Structures are given as C-alpha cells and as structure tokens.
Amino acid sequence: MDMLVNMKARASATILVILSLNDPAQADLYEFTANLSYEQNGTNHDLRLTMLGDGGLFEDPDNEGTEQFIFSGSGTLEYQWVPDFWIEVGDLSMELSHWPFFSWPMGSYTEDDTLPPTFLPPDLESGIVTGVLSGTDVTEDWDGQLLEGYGTLYFGGQGQDIPLEVDVEYWSIALVPSPGVGLGLLLGTSRLNRRRRTS
C-alpha cells in the first residue's frame, strides 16, 4: 500500500512500481475474498475476509513439469453482528497452494482486543486457520485473472477445544490490475486530446 501512495507523489516512483509489478520474475498482486458461515448453539454466524497479497504460477517441486498457484497475503476478518452491519474483528494472514484445483490454506488470525466482547463472534479468538478450498482448475483454460470456488476452513485457537468448522460459501482470488494500465490509458487519452486541439 505504501508503494501506491508513493506512486501519486512522484512520476519516477510510478515507473519503478510499474516495472516491478510487470517483471515476470516477480509475483502479481491478487485480492482474496471469501464469504463464510457457521452454526453455534442453533445460531447462524456470518464472516467475510479480504486479503491482498502476492500470487502466481510456480513450478511444483513435487511434480516435475507442472505448475502450482501460490498466494500469500494478509487482510481483515469481519463479523456480521446484525444483518447488513459488519464489524472488523481481527487481522488474518494466509498462504495458499493451489494445484491444480484444490487449495491448502495455512495461516493465522489475531482478534481485535479493542472491541467489546458483545461484538466478537462466539468461539473465535486468536489462533490458526487451516482447511481445503476447491474450485477453478488452473490447468484448464485459466488466464491468470480469477480463481474461485467453495470449501471449508477450520479455526483453531483459544476459544475452542477443537477447531471450529466454518463453511466457505464462496471464495475468489482476483488479479489486481497493474496501475500502469490505467496510467497508460490516461496519458494516451490526454495526448490524443492535445493533438486534436492543435490540429
């Protein structure tokens, strides 16, 4: 996020950022989002998470000649306290290995201790998160733009004796467009307008 702020400050910084994001040796920026739900004592609870991180196809060390999609990012975990009213309840980081169409996420989450207990979801405190996500097969007609699917996550921590099983109703990993694309269109449009005016 700091790079994006610096981008607006200087043109030279913008060029550096564009080069680093477009460099094929480096991973692209992806956004991971998911809608989750679980039942506790007869009550349904809804969660959602949003993360930004690096991702891309890399050679699978265990399967010669094949590639796997790897994502590593961090973001926020939100809880729907009442209908249509979401509260950020903590931070979450996660790594996913996706090949060809199953993901094995591993990560951690940290509860926001500044919130009153009434706002926090039951039996969900700081701990680890694991699970299995299924969805898009990266070996079939995948253009590197979007992965999506469903699955199950397990939150294990201080609030429960056994990991809390949470249904992932929908998850997606979408490529964040390079800032160079918008900048190039903007500069190109302004140059065309100037030429039309002078002619």
Secondary structure, 3 states (H helix, E strand, C coil): CHHHHHHHHCHHHHHHHHHHHHCCCCCEEEEEEEEEEEEECCEEEEEEEEEEEEEEEEECCCCCCCEEEEEEEEEEEEEEEECCEEEEEEEEEEEEEECCCEECCEEEEEECCCCCHHHCCCCCCCEEEEEEEEECCCCCCCCCCEEEEEEEEEEEECCCCCCEEEEEEEEEEEECCCHHHHHHHHHHHHHHHHHHHHC
